[in-house]
Amino acid sequence: MSSSYFTDLAQQYIDGQWRQGSGSWDIIDFNPFDGEKLASIAIATVEEVDAAYQAAARAQKQWAATNAYARRAVFEKALRLVEEREQEITEVIIAELGGTRLKAAFELHLAKEFLRESVHLALRPEGKILPSPVDGKENRLYREPVGVVGVISPFNFPFLLSIKSVAPALALGNGVVLKPHQNTPIVGGSLVAKIFEDAGLPGGLLNVVITDIAEIGDSFLEHPLPKVISFTGSDKVGRHVATVCASHFKRTVLELGGNSAIVVLDDADIDYAVDAAVFSRYVHQGQVCMAANRVLVDRSVADEFTGKFVAKVKTLKVGDPRDPQTIIGPVINSQQADSLSAVVEQALAEGATALVRGTTTENLVEPSVLTGVPADSALLHQEVFGPVAFLIPFDGEEEAVRIVNDTPYGLSGAVHTGDVERGVAFARRIDTGMFHVNDGTVHDEPLVPFGGEKSSGVGRLNGETTLDAFTTLKWVSVQHGRSGFPF
């Protein structure tokens, strides 16, 4: 049944209508595991980006004026539809992303949690009345939708990360234009539109443009209508997004890359730490912004940890993501596979030792575990988006803190210790937006602010921070008496 998704949804969705793009070339959607052509989508042009934003702006006014309880019903229905279609969506995730069944279940679980939160978010905006030093004056503070939001989602968790911005922005009374990643146009784009269309969202409020920067340049960012751009992707592209948006006085929410570390202190539960570290590095082939690129282990327990870590990594089944036993499926494309092979080759050339050296067959990249990477290697300071782990021994907490912070990124991380408060004290010394004690590095929850420091992003999403992202504050004063003027 999932094949019909690639037939029916291989279109643009603009102003409540499914239509072909008018560009002169097609985006080809491939299955990264077997190379099967899933869909061919005529690309959206600058004119269609404009049409999408215009539609969102037209529909938004009436939507914002709609009773919040009526808006809420759309998200309740969308949640039910995801639940009813979970098996079909799972198959589409496996086909388009190369995600394993385990990964698809993880993504869908979180997507449903964020839809549940959006049901409540429609009722969350509250106003205030603030005191005034002026007699007779009443200061009212209204929380209003920003108007139109542009959303750019990535290829690794496209369904979740599209919904994570689209649903709250809509729930809070905005119109939205969504541009999914070219490698995941269905899961990250038109599938989301179809669910909201079937849930009764009025036409024009959510638009999906499947396109490429080679076709539209910066028009998605520069268009005068969107007031906020929510971007999830690499720090390199995020820097460009931030620069362009700042020059047009637009707000941005930037969820960018990471170089997270999981730290094993000398009093850690080693078996548990191994499980957490293997999951944190290898979930979805390591294509996760929060993944633990670096595994730091106190030298006093390094031998025991390393032996168990390597043994567990060797058990990870690599292959067809349709197989429920598969843990490591394909990476998203051949460029990604080639870059990961180059990372391993560079590390070995610099003097590292491969405790596990996986081979690469087309887009299937087997896990590698490397140790002895020189401390000054660029590899330890960059994001490695794939199943390659760097094991790094350290001597004492001070050295661990220094190593963890020695990166331009600051997204997530974790520390394992037998003393929870020792772990909390350690976590607070790390320059990240998120850090976890006695757990993995990969977490996202609807109520907890999510985001990074340094090159890992700007702004936060989830909970109260979502209100700040997709609404604006407006001061309306009322003078019940008469003001005095100096002339």
VOPAGU-2260 file (C-alpha; in pm, 1 decimal, decimal comma):
REM VOPAGU-2260
SITE   aa  ch    i         X         Y         Z
SITE  MET   A    0       0,0       0,0       0,0
SITE  SER   A    1     292,5     235,2      66,7
SITE  SER   A    2     375,2     244,3    -306,0
SITE  SER   A    3      58,4     447,3    -365,1
SITE  TYR   A    4     201,5     717,8    -142,7
SITE  PHE   A    5     489,5     766,5    -385,1
SITE  THR   A    6     246,4     777,3    -680,2
SITE  ASP   A    7     -23,2     997,6    -529,3
SITE  LEU   A    8     194,8    1234,2    -325,2
SITE  ALA   A    9     469,2    1306,3    -580,0
SITE  GLN   A   10     333,6    1658,1    -624,8
SITE  GLN   A   11     343,5    2007,5    -486,1
SITE  TYR   A   12      69,7    2105,9    -241,1
SITE  ILE   A   13     -15,6    2474,4    -281,7
SITE  ASP   A   14    -329,8    2663,1    -175,6
SITE  GLY   A   15    -514,2    2343,2     -92,9
SITE  GLN   A   16    -445,6    2188,2    -435,9
SITE  TRP   A   17    -220,5    1903,9    -545,0
SITE  ARG   A   18     -36,2    2014,8    -856,6
SITE  GLN   A   19     273,9    1954,4   -1063,0
SITE  GLY   A   20     568,5    2186,4   -1030,8
SITE  SER   A   21     638,4    2401,0   -1333,8
SITE  GLY   A   22    1017,8    2366,2   -1322,0
SITE  SER   A   23    1205,8    2221,5   -1617,5
SITE  TRP   A   24    1354,6    1928,5   -1426,8
SITE  ASP   A   25    1252,7    1661,7   -1177,4
SITE  ILE   A   26    1365,1    1561,3    -832,2
SITE  ILE   A   27    1408,4    1184,5    -837,8
SITE  ASP   A   28    1327,1    1005,6    -512,9
SITE  PHE   A   29    1534,7     688,3    -466,1
SITE  ASN   A   30    1527,0     407,0    -212,1
SITE  PRO   A   31    1876,8     433,0     -56,2
SITE  PHE   A   32    1894,0      59,1      10,8
SITE  ASP   A   33    1824,0     -90,3    -331,4
SITE  GLY   A   34    1829,7     214,7    -559,2
SITE  GLU   A   35    1466,9     169,9    -665,9
SITE  LYS   A   36    1314,8     483,5    -816,2
SITE  LEU   A   37    1025,4     571,6    -588,6
SITE  ALA   A   38     897,6     890,2    -748,3
SITE  SER   A   39     973,1    1165,9    -994,8
SITE  ILE   A   40     858,9    1512,5    -888,4
SITE  ALA   A   41     855,2    1815,5   -1115,8
SITE  ILE   A   42    1039,3    2083,9    -924,0
SITE  ALA   A   43     875,4    2394,8    -778,1
SITE  THR   A   44     990,8    2731,3    -913,0
SITE  VAL   A   45    1030,1    3074,4    -754,8
SITE  GLU   A   46     676,0    3152,0    -874,2
SITE  GLU   A   47     538,9    2851,2    -688,6
SITE  VAL   A   48     725,4    2945,5    -372,3
SITE  ASP   A   49     557,8    3286,2    -400,3
SITE  ALA   A   50     217,0    3126,2    -461,4
SITE  ALA   A   51     262,9    2907,4    -152,9
SITE  TYR   A   52     351,8    3201,6      70,1
SITE  GLN   A   53      67,1    3411,5     -69,4
SITE  ALA   A   54    -178,9    3129,4      -1,7
SITE  ALA   A   55     -52,5    3088,1     354,6
SITE  ALA   A   56     -86,4    3461,7     420,3
SITE  ARG   A   57    -442,4    3473,9     280,3
SITE  ALA   A   58    -561,7    3173,5     480,3
SITE  GLN   A   59    -386,0    3274,4     801,7
SITE  LYS   A   60    -605,5    3573,0     890,4
SITE  GLN   A   61    -924,7    3371,6     918,1
SITE  TRP   A   62    -741,1    3081,6    1085,2
SITE  ALA   A   63    -600,6    3310,7    1354,0
SITE  ALA   A   64    -952,7    3442,3    1418,5
SITE  THR   A   65   -1089,3    3086,9    1448,5
SITE  ASN   A   66   -1178,2    2972,7    1798,9
SITE  ALA   A   67    -878,3    2792,6    1949,7
SITE  TYR   A   68   -1099,3    2498,1    2047,2
SITE  ALA   A   69   -1202,3    2456,9    1683,7
SITE  ARG   A   70    -838,1    2472,7    1573,5
SITE  ARG   A   71    -755,7    2208,9    1831,2
SITE  ALA   A   72    -989,6    1957,3    1666,8
SITE  VAL   A   73    -772,5    1946,8    1354,8
SITE  PHE   A   74    -473,7    1826,1    1556,0
SITE  GLU   A   75    -680,5    1567,6    1739,4
SITE  LYS   A   76    -787,7    1428,1    1401,5
SITE  ALA   A   77    -431,8    1443,2    1262,6
SITE  LEU   A   78    -309,8    1238,6    1559,6
SITE  ARG   A   79    -580,3     976,7    1501,8
SITE  LEU   A   80    -486,7     955,6    1134,3
SITE  VAL   A   81    -118,5     896,0    1213,4
SITE  GLU   A   82    -221,0     622,9    1456,3
SITE  GLU   A   83    -450,8     461,1    1198,9
SITE  ARG   A   84    -189,8     479,6     920,6
SITE  GLU   A   85     111,5     390,4    1131,4
SITE  GLN   A   86     192,4      70,4     942,6
SITE  GLU   A   87     171,4     242,2     603,6
SITE  ILE   A   88     384,7     534,8     720,9
SITE  THR   A   89     638,7     288,9     861,1
SITE  GLU   A   90     678,5     129,9     518,0
SITE  VAL   A   91     724,2     470,5     356,0
SITE  ILE   A   92     993,5     566,5     609,6
SITE  ILE   A   93    1176,3     239,4     543,5
SITE  ALA   A   94    1158,8     286,8     165,8
SITE  GLU   A   95    1249,7     656,0     139,8
SITE  LEU   A   96    1496,7     696,2     427,8
SITE  GLY   A   97    1641,2     348,1     460,8
SITE  GLY   A   98    1521,1     367,7     820,0
SITE  THR   A   99    1495,3      39,4    1007,8
SITE  ARG   A  100    1168,0     -71,6    1163,6
SITE  LEU   A  101    1311,4      19,7    1503,3
SITE  LYS   A  102    1395,5     368,4    1378,0
SITE  ALA   A  103    1053,9     414,0    1216,0
SITE  ALA   A  104     882,3     319,7    1541,0
SITE  PHE   A  105    1104,2     565,7    1731,8
SITE  GLU   A  106    1026,1     847,7    1487,2
SITE  LEU   A  107     652,1     780,8    1483,0
SITE  HIS   A  108     633,7     760,7    1860,9
SITE  LEU   A  109     789,4    1105,9    1891,7
SITE  ALA   A  110     579,5    1248,6    1608,2
SITE  LYS   A  111     262,5    1138,7    1788,0
SITE  GLU   A  112     387,0    1292,3    2112,4
SITE  PHE   A  113     442,5    1627,1    1938,2
SITE  LEU   A  114      98,6    1611,8    1776,7
SITE  ARG   A  115     -51,8    1550,2    2120,5
SITE  GLU   A  116     128,9    1855,3    2251,2
SITE  SER   A  117      -0,2    2062,0    1958,4
SITE  VAL   A  118    -355,5    1975,5    2061,0
SITE  HIS   A  119    -288,8    2156,5    2388,3
SITE  LEU   A  120     -71,2    2426,1    2234,8
SITE  ALA   A  121    -368,3    2579,9    2054,3
SITE  LEU   A  122    -502,7    2683,4    2396,6
SITE  ARG   A  123    -174,0    2796,6    2548,7
SITE  PRO   A  124    -133,5    3159,7    2438,4
SITE  GLU   A  125    -226,4    3388,9    2726,0
SITE  GLY   A  126    -237,0    3764,7    2755,6
SITE  LYS   A  127    -134,7    3983,5    3048,3
SITE  ILE   A  128    -233,8    4310,6    3204,0
SITE  LEU   A  129      72,1    4497,9    3327,5
SITE  PRO   A  130      81,9    4794,0    3567,9
SITE  SER   A  131     161,0    5142,9    3441,0
SITE  PRO   A  132     324,3    5440,6    3612,9
SITE  VAL   A  133      71,9    5659,4    3428,6
SITE  ASP   A  134    -259,8    5721,3    3607,9
SITE  GLY   A  135    -560,3    5579,5    3428,9
SITE  LYS   A  136    -359,2    5367,2    3186,8
SITE  GLU   A  137    -410,6    4995,1    3136,0
SITE  ASN   A  138    -133,7    4797,9    2962,8
SITE  ARG   A  139    -251,8    4488,3    2780,1
SITE  LEU   A  140      -5,1    4236,8    2639,4
SITE  TYR   A  141    -138,6    4015,4    2363,4
SITE  ARG   A  142      37,4    3705,6    2229,0
SITE  GLU   A  143     -30,3    3694,8    1855,9
SITE  PRO   A  144      67,9    3456,1    1575,2
SITE  VAL   A  145     364,9    3582,4    1375,0
SITE  GLY   A  146     163,9    3529,6    1055,1
SITE  VAL   A  147     351,9    3301,0     816,5
SITE  VAL   A  148     629,4    3054,9     905,5
SITE  GLY   A  149     872,2    2892,1     661,2
SITE  VAL   A  150     993,2    2545,0     761,9
SITE  ILE   A  151    1293,1    2362,4     612,2
SITE  SER   A  152    1326,7    2003,0     731,2
SITE  PRO   A  153    1617,3    1753,0     703,1
SITE  PHE   A  154    1646,3    1398,7     566,5
SITE  ASN   A  155    1723,1    1204,5     884,3
SITE  PHE   A  156    1395,7    1234,5    1081,7
SITE  PRO   A  157    1185,6    1414,8     820,7
SITE  PHE   A  158     838,3    1320,7     942,4
SITE  LEU   A  159     911,8    1409,6    1304,1
SITE  LEU   A  160    1112,0    1723,1    1233,6
SITE  SER   A  161     859,1    1860,4     985,9
SITE  ILE   A  162     571,3    1800,1    1226,7
SITE  LYS   A  163     772,7    1941,8    1516,6
SITE  SER   A  164     764,1    2290,0    1358,3
SITE  VAL   A  165     458,8    2265,3    1131,1
SITE  ALA   A  166     208,3    2146,2    1391,5
SITE  PRO   A  167     291,8    2402,7    1663,8
SITE  ALA   A  168     308,0    2688,0    1412,6
SITE  LEU   A  169     -36,6    2596,1    1281,4
SITE  ALA   A  170    -179,9    2534,0    1627,9
SITE  LEU   A  171     -73,8    2883,1    1731,7
SITE  GLY   A  172    -264,1    3041,5    1441,9
SITE  ASN   A  173       0,2    3073,9    1170,3
SITE  GLY   A  174      12,8    2974,3     806,1
SITE  VAL   A  175     306,1    2753,8     699,8
SITE  VAL   A  176     512,6    2678,6     391,9
SITE  LEU   A  177     720,2    2360,9     424,9
SITE  LYS   A  178    1024,2    2276,7     211,1
SITE  PRO   A  179    1135,7    1917,1     274,9
SITE  HIS   A  180    1482,4    1786,1     196,6
SITE  GLN   A  181    1524,7    1670,2    -163,3
SITE  ASN   A  182    1607,5    1315,7     -47,2
SITE  THR   A  183    1287,7    1285,3     157,6
SITE  PRO   A  184    1016,2    1479,8     -26,8
SITE  ILE   A  185     732,6    1243,9      60,6
SITE  VAL   A  186     797,9    1158,7     427,6
SITE  GLY   A  187     913,4    1511,5     510,1
SITE  GLY   A  188     670,5    1701,1     290,5
SITE  SER   A  189     366,3    1579,3     102,0
SITE  LEU   A  190     281,7    1305,1     354,1
SITE  VAL   A  191     257,7    1571,6     624,7
SITE  ALA   A  192      33,9    1782,2     399,8
SITE  LYS   A  193    -191,0    1483,5     323,6
SITE  ILE   A  194    -242,7    1407,6     691,2
SITE  PHE   A  195    -342,7    1764,7     769,4
SITE  GLU   A  196    -562,2    1786,4     458,7
SITE  ASP   A  197    -746,3    1471,7     566,6
SITE  ALA   A  198    -769,8    1609,2     920,8
SITE  GLY   A  199    -970,9    1905,6     792,6
SITE  LEU   A  200    -709,6    2182,5     793,9
SITE  PRO   A  201    -846,2    2462,9     573,4
SITE  GLY   A  202    -681,8    2485,0     232,2
SITE  GLY   A  203    -394,8    2728,3     192,5
SITE  LEU   A  204    -278,8    2716,1     553,3
SITE  LEU   A  205     -15,7    2448,4     494,2
SITE  ASN   A  206     174,1    2441,4     166,7
SITE  VAL   A  207     454,9    2209,4      56,6
SITE  VAL   A  208     710,0    2308,3    -208,0
SITE  ILE   A  209     944,2    2034,2    -325,5
SITE  THR   A  210    1237,7    2213,4    -479,8
SITE  ASP   A  211    1610,2    2279,0    -477,3
SITE  ILE   A  212    1827,9    2582,6    -413,3
SITE  ALA   A  213    1966,8    2537,4    -765,7
SITE  GLU   A  214    1618,1    2629,9    -887,9
SITE  ILE   A  215    1493,7    2886,8    -634,9
SITE  GLY   A  216    1813,0    3035,9    -488,4
SITE  ASP   A  217    1736,4    3215,1    -161,9
SITE  SER   A  218    1378,3    3304,4    -252,8
SITE  PHE   A  219    1233,7    3078,1      18,3
SITE  LEU   A  220    1427,4    3277,0     279,7
SITE  GLU   A  221    1404,8    3624,1     126,0
SITE  HIS   A  222    1032,8    3626,7      51,5
SITE  PRO   A  223     871,3    3919,4     236,1
SITE  LEU   A  224     579,7    3723,4     385,6
SITE  PRO   A  225     737,9    3470,8     627,7
SITE  LYS   A  226     832,4    3630,3     958,4
SITE  VAL   A  227    1005,0    3323,2    1102,7
SITE  ILE   A  228    1218,2    3055,5     933,7
SITE  SER   A  229    1257,9    2725,6    1119,7
SITE  PHE   A  230    1554,3    2533,8     978,6
SITE  THR   A  231    1694,6    2196,0    1077,1
SITE  GLY   A  232    2015,0    2083,8     906,8
SITE  SER   A  233    2388,3    2137,7     891,5
SITE  ASP   A  234    2566,5    2428,2    1057,9
SITE  LYS   A  235    2714,7    2529,1     721,7
SITE  VAL   A  236    2372,7    2580,5     564,4
SITE  GLY   A  237    2236,6    2714,5     892,8
SITE  ARG   A  238    2496,0    2990,3     890,3
SITE  HIS   A  239    2377,2    3094,5     545,6
SITE  VAL   A  240    2011,3    3081,0     652,8
SITE  ALA   A  241    2089,5    3297,9     955,4
SITE  THR   A  242    2279,4    3553,5     746,1
SITE  VAL   A  243    2009,6    3588,6     481,5
SITE  CYS   A  244    1726,4    3603,6     736,0
SITE  ALA   A  245    1905,7    3861,0     951,5
SITE  SER   A  246    1951,0    4087,2     648,2
SITE  HIS   A  247    1573,1    4073,8     599,0
SITE  PHE   A  248    1489,6    4116,4     970,5
SITE  LYS   A  249    1341,1    3768,7    1002,3
SITE  ARG   A  250    1357,1    3558,4    1314,5
SITE  THR   A  251    1513,4    3215,3    1290,2
SITE  VAL   A  252    1497,7    2891,2    1484,2
SITE  LEU   A  253    1810,1    2696,0    1388,9
SITE  GLU   A  254    1850,0    2333,6    1495,7
SITE  LEU   A  255    2193,4    2245,0    1360,0
SITE  GLY   A  256    2461,4    1976,5    1381,7
SITE  GLY   A  257    2640,3    1833,5    1679,2
SITE  ASN   A  258    2954,8    1658,8    1794,1
SITE  SER   A  259    2815,5    1511,9    2111,8
SITE  ALA   A  260    3011,4    1304,3    2359,5
SITE  ILE   A  261    2906,4    1029,0    2596,2
SITE  VAL   A  262    3135,3    1021,4    2900,8
SITE  VAL   A  263    3199,0     715,4    3117,7
SITE  LEU   A  264    3338,5     808,8    3458,9
SITE  ASP   A  265    3533,6     570,4    3681,7
SITE  ASP   A  266    3230,0     477,1    3894,7
SITE  ALA   A  267    2990,8     406,7    3605,1
SITE  ASP   A  268    2783,6      93,2    3551,7
SITE  ILE   A  269    2993,2     -30,2    3260,3
SITE  ASP   A  270    2742,2    -269,4    3102,9
SITE  TYR   A  271    2471,3      -3,8    3108,8
SITE  ALA   A  272    2709,2     260,3    2975,6
SITE  VAL   A  273    2802,1      29,8    2685,7
SITE  ASP   A  274    2435,5     -12,4    2591,6
SITE  ALA   A  275    2376,4     363,9    2608,8
SITE  ALA   A  276    2688,8     442,0    2405,4
SITE  VAL   A  277    2617,3     189,2    2128,8
SITE  PHE   A  278    2262,0     318,4    2088,5
SITE  SER   A  279    2374,7     682,7    2102,4
SITE  ARG   A  280    2630,3     630,9    1825,8
SITE  TYR   A  281    2458,2     385,5    1591,9
SITE  VAL   A  282    2083,3     461,8    1602,7
SITE  HIS   A  283    1967,0     531,4    1245,1
SITE  GLN   A  284    2317,1     460,3    1114,6
SITE  GLY   A  285    2449,7     751,0    1324,0
SITE  GLN   A  286    2255,2    1000,3    1111,6
SITE  VAL   A  287    2130,6    1190,7    1416,2
SITE  CYS   A  288    2236,3    1540,1    1519,0
SITE  MET   A  289    2250,9    1428,0    1884,8
SITE  ALA   A  290    2448,4    1110,0    1812,9
SITE  ALA   A  291    2755,6    1044,3    2027,3
SITE  ASN   A  292    3042,9    1100,3    1784,0
SITE  ARG   A  293    3289,6    1071,0    2070,2
SITE  VAL   A  294    3292,4     807,4    2343,2
SITE  LEU   A  295    3509,4     922,4    2636,9
SITE  VAL   A  296    3611,5     664,7    2895,0
SITE  ASP   A  297    3808,4     707,4    3216,4
SITE  ARG   A  298    4135,8     523,6    3168,9
SITE  SER   A  299    4078,5     318,4    3485,4
SITE  VAL   A  300    3780,1     142,1    3322,7
SITE  ALA   A  301    3879,9     184,2    2956,5
SITE  ASP   A  302    3988,9    -175,3    2894,8
SITE  GLU   A  303    3667,6    -325,9    3033,4
SITE  PHE   A  304    3445,2     -74,3    2854,6
SITE  THR   A  305    3629,1    -104,0    2523,5
SITE  GLY   A  306    3611,6    -481,3    2517,7
SITE  LYS   A  307    3238,4    -484,0    2584,8
SITE  PHE   A  308    3167,9    -192,7    2349,7
SITE  VAL   A  309    3351,6    -355,7    2060,2
SITE  ALA   A  310    3182,3    -689,1    2125,6
SITE  LYS   A  311    2837,7    -530,1    2117,1
SITE  VAL   A  312    2909,3    -328,6    1802,2
SITE  LYS   A  313    3010,9    -649,4    1624,8
SITE  THR   A  314    2664,1    -793,5    1693,3
SITE  LEU   A  315    2478,2    -512,7    1512,4
SITE  LYS   A  316    2307,0    -656,0    1205,9
SITE  VAL   A  317    2369,3    -457,9     887,8
SITE  GLY   A  318    2144,9    -488,9     586,2
SITE  ASP   A  319    1792,0    -459,9     451,6
SITE  PRO   A  320    1596,6    -210,2     666,0
SITE  ARG   A  321    1277,5    -406,8     596,8
SITE  ASP   A  322    1415,6    -693,2     805,1
SITE  PRO   A  323    1300,7    -643,0    1167,5
SITE  GLN   A  324    1639,2    -773,8    1288,3
SITE  THR   A  325    1836,9    -504,9    1103,9
SITE  ILE   A  326    1992,7    -236,3    1323,0
SITE  ILE   A  327    2213,3     -65,3    1062,7
SITE  GLY   A  328    2044,1      16,8     732,1
SITE  PRO   A  329    2178,1     231,2     449,4
SITE  VAL   A  330    2292,0     590,5     481,1
SITE  ILE   A  331    2088,7     837,3     277,5
SITE  ASN   A  332    2298,7     851,0     -40,6
SITE  SER   A  333    2629,8     760,4    -203,9
SITE  GLN   A  334    2793,2    1095,3    -119,4
SITE  GLN   A  335    2729,9    1028,1     247,5
SITE  ALA   A  336    2869,9     676,0     217,4
SITE  ASP   A  337    3182,4     801,6      40,2
SITE  SER   A  338    3242,0    1074,9     297,0
SITE  LEU   A  339    3223,4     822,6     581,4
SITE  SER   A  340    3476,3     595,7     411,1
SITE  ALA   A  341    3701,5     899,5     375,9
SITE  VAL   A  342    3668,0     973,9     749,6
SITE  VAL   A  343    3789,5     624,4     841,1
SITE  GLU   A  344    4075,5     643,6     589,6
SITE  GLN   A  345    4183,3     983,0     721,0
SITE  ALA   A  346    4178,7     863,3    1082,4
SITE  LEU   A  347    4392,3     559,7     997,9
SITE  ALA   A  348    4633,7     775,9     798,2
SITE  GLU   A  349    4670,4    1000,3    1102,9
SITE  GLY   A  350    4767,5     703,7    1319,8
SITE  ALA   A  351    4437,9     578,7    1461,3
SITE  THR   A  352    4372,0     209,9    1524,3
SITE  ALA   A  353    4055,7      40,2    1396,7
SITE  LEU   A  354    3912,5    -187,8    1665,2
SITE  VAL   A  355    3626,3    -251,5    1424,6
SITE  ARG   A  356    3661,7    -156,8    1059,8
SITE  GLY   A  357    3342,1    -185,9     865,2
SITE  THR   A  358    3329,8    -211,7     490,6
SITE  THR   A  359    3109,8      -4,4     260,3
SITE  THR   A  360    2889,5    -165,5      -2,9
SITE  GLU   A  361    2697,9      96,1    -200,6
SITE  ASN   A  362    2502,3     285,8      70,7
SITE  LEU   A  363    2548,6      20,4     340,2
SITE  VAL   A  364    2820,5     145,3     574,2
SITE  GLU   A  365    2915,0    -108,3     840,9
SITE  PRO   A  366    3004,7      22,6    1189,0
SITE  SER   A  367    3361,6     125,4    1265,1
SITE  VAL   A  368    3524,0     183,0    1603,2
SITE  LEU   A  369    3845,3     385,6    1606,8
SITE  THR   A  370    4082,1     464,1    1889,6
SITE  GLY   A  371    4405,1     659,1    1904,7
SITE  VAL   A  372    4281,0     942,9    1683,0
SITE  PRO   A  373    4528,0    1228,2    1748,6
SITE  ALA   A  374    4391,4    1492,9    1983,1
SITE  ASP   A  375    4453,5    1764,5    1724,2
SITE  SER   A  376    4276,7    1577,8    1443,9
SITE  ALA   A  377    4003,7    1776,4    1270,1
SITE  LEU   A  378    3790,6    1461,7    1285,6
SITE  LEU   A  379    3739,7    1502,6    1662,2
SITE  HIS   A  380    3608,5    1854,8    1618,9
SITE  GLN   A  381    3358,1    1800,9    1337,5
SITE  GLU   A  382    3026,6    1623,2    1302,4
SITE  VAL   A  383    3052,4    1271,5    1162,2
SITE  PHE   A  384    2706,9    1179,1    1034,4
SITE  GLY   A  385    2732,8     803,2    1024,8
SITE  PRO   A  386    2826,3     479,7    1205,9
SITE  VAL   A  387    3184,0     570,5    1304,5
SITE  ALA   A  388    3273,8     592,4    1674,3
SITE  PHE   A  389    3585,1     751,2    1824,8
SITE  LEU   A  390    3693,1     601,4    2159,3
SITE  ILE   A  391    3892,3     848,3    2368,7
SITE  PRO   A  392    4047,3     762,5    2707,7
SITE  PHE   A  393    4090,2    1038,3    2967,8
SITE  ASP   A  394    4247,7    1082,1    3309,9
SITE  GLY   A  395    4001,9    1235,4    3555,2
SITE  GLU   A  396    3704,6    1468,5    3525,3
SITE  GLU   A  397    3898,9    1784,9    3448,0
SITE  GLU   A  398    4045,8    1634,2    3135,4
SITE  ALA   A  399    3706,8    1492,8    3036,3
SITE  VAL   A  400    3540,4    1835,0    3063,4
SITE  ARG   A  401    3815,4    1992,7    2855,2
SITE  ILE   A  402    3788,0    1729,5    2581,0
SITE  VAL   A  403    3406,5    1739,3    2566,3
SITE  ASN   A  404    3405,5    2118,5    2532,4
SITE  ASP   A  405    3684,0    2120,4    2272,1
SITE  THR   A  406    3450,4    2142,7    1972,9
SITE  PRO   A  407    3265,6    2420,7    1792,6
SITE  TYR   A  408    2938,9    2236,5    1860,3
SITE  GLY   A  409    2723,5    2224,6    2171,2
SITE  LEU   A  410    2407,4    2023,0    2120,4
SITE  SER   A  411    2373,4    1717,5    2344,7
SITE  GLY   A  412    2578,3    1474,6    2550,6
SITE  ALA   A  413    2564,6    1229,3    2838,9
SITE  VAL   A  414    2766,9    1121,6    3139,9
SITE  HIS   A  415    2758,9     789,7    3325,9
SITE  THR   A  416    2841,3     772,4    3695,4
SITE  GLY   A  417    2734,1     595,8    4011,5
SITE  ASP   A  418    2673,2     933,9    4177,2
SITE  VAL   A  419    2384,8    1125,5    4020,8
SITE  GLU   A  420    2485,7    1461,0    4170,8
SITE  ARG   A  421    2839,8    1413,4    4046,0
SITE  GLY   A  422    2685,8    1365,1    3704,5
SITE  VAL   A  423    2472,7    1680,1    3734,4
SITE  ALA   A  424    2775,7    1884,4    3841,0
SITE  PHE   A  425    2965,0    1747,6    3540,7
SITE  ALA   A  426    2675,1    1820,8    3304,1
SITE  ARG   A  427    2655,3    2184,3    3413,4
SITE  ARG   A  428    3018,9    2239,2    3312,3
SITE  ILE   A  429    2957,1    2133,5    2953,2
SITE  ASP   A  430    2876,3    2399,2    2691,0
SITE  THR   A  431    2568,0    2235,7    2542,2
SITE  GLY   A  432    2198,5    2305,9    2526,3
SITE  MET   A  433    2119,3    1957,6    2657,5
SITE  PHE   A  434    2303,0    1698,6    2865,1
SITE  HIS   A  435    2185,6    1371,7    3019,7
SITE  VAL   A  436    2296,3    1184,8    3330,4
SITE  ASN   A  437    2304,0     805,0    3311,4
SITE  ASP   A  438    2130,9     788,5    2974,7
SITE  GLY   A  439    2197,1     817,9    2603,8
SITE  THR   A  440    2259,7    1136,6    2406,8
SITE  VAL   A  441    1953,2    1108,0    2178,6
SITE  HIS   A  442    1641,8    1252,9    2342,1
SITE  ASP   A  443    1354,9    1483,2    2253,7
SITE  GLU   A  444    1044,8    1553,3    2461,9
SITE  PRO   A  445     748,1    1781,3    2383,5
SITE  LEU   A  446     767,3    1994,9    2698,9
SITE  VAL   A  447    1144,0    2035,1    2738,6
SITE  PRO   A  448    1332,6    2311,3    2550,9
SITE  PHE   A  449    1534,2    2153,4    2269,6
SITE  GLY   A  450    1829,3    2327,1    2107,7
SITE  GLY   A  451    2201,4    2384,7    2110,1
SITE  GLU   A  452    2477,2    2629,3    2189,1
SITE  LYS   A  453    2771,7    2746,6    1976,1
SITE  SER   A  454    2749,9    2614,2    1618,9
SITE  SER   A  455    2466,2    2379,4    1711,1
SITE  GLY   A  456    2200,6    2641,4    1666,1
SITE  VAL   A  457    2001,6    2940,0    1783,0
SITE  GLY   A  458    1673,6    2932,5    1971,0
SITE  ARG   A  459    1472,1    2651,9    2122,0
SITE  LEU   A  460    1163,0    2448,3    2039,5
SITE  ASN   A  461     918,9    2250,0    2257,2
SITE  GLY   A  462     700,9    2358,0    2547,7
SITE  GLU   A  463     694,3    2726,5    2636,5
SITE  THR   A  464     982,6    2800,2    2399,9
SITE  THR   A  465     760,0    2706,0    2104,7
SITE  LEU   A  466     533,0    2996,7    2199,1
SITE  ASP   A  467     832,5    3228,6    2178,5
SITE  ALA   A  468     934,5    3080,6    1842,4
SITE  PHE   A  469     603,7    3112,1    1657,8
SITE  THR   A  470     422,0    3401,7    1825,3
SITE  THR   A  471     497,1    3766,3    1892,4
SITE  LEU   A  472     399,4    3999,1    2177,5
SITE  LYS   A  473     190,6    4307,6    2114,4
SITE  TRP   A  474     140,4    4592,2    2362,2
SITE  VAL   A  475    -196,2    4763,9    2353,0
SITE  SER   A  476    -246,4    5041,1    2606,7
SITE  VAL   A  477    -580,6    5190,3    2704,7
SITE  GLN   A  478    -601,9    5532,5    2870,6
SITE  HIS   A  479    -919,1    5529,2    3078,1
SITE  GLY   A  480    -858,9    5883,0    3200,7
SITE  ARG   A  481    -678,1    6162,6    3024,1
SITE  SER   A  482    -303,5    6185,6    2968,9
SITE  GLY   A  483    -123,0    6511,4    3021,0
SITE  PHE   A  484      93,9    6631,7    2731,4
SITE  PRO   A  485     377,4    6886,2    2760,2
SITE  PHE   A  486     256,8    7085,6    2459,1
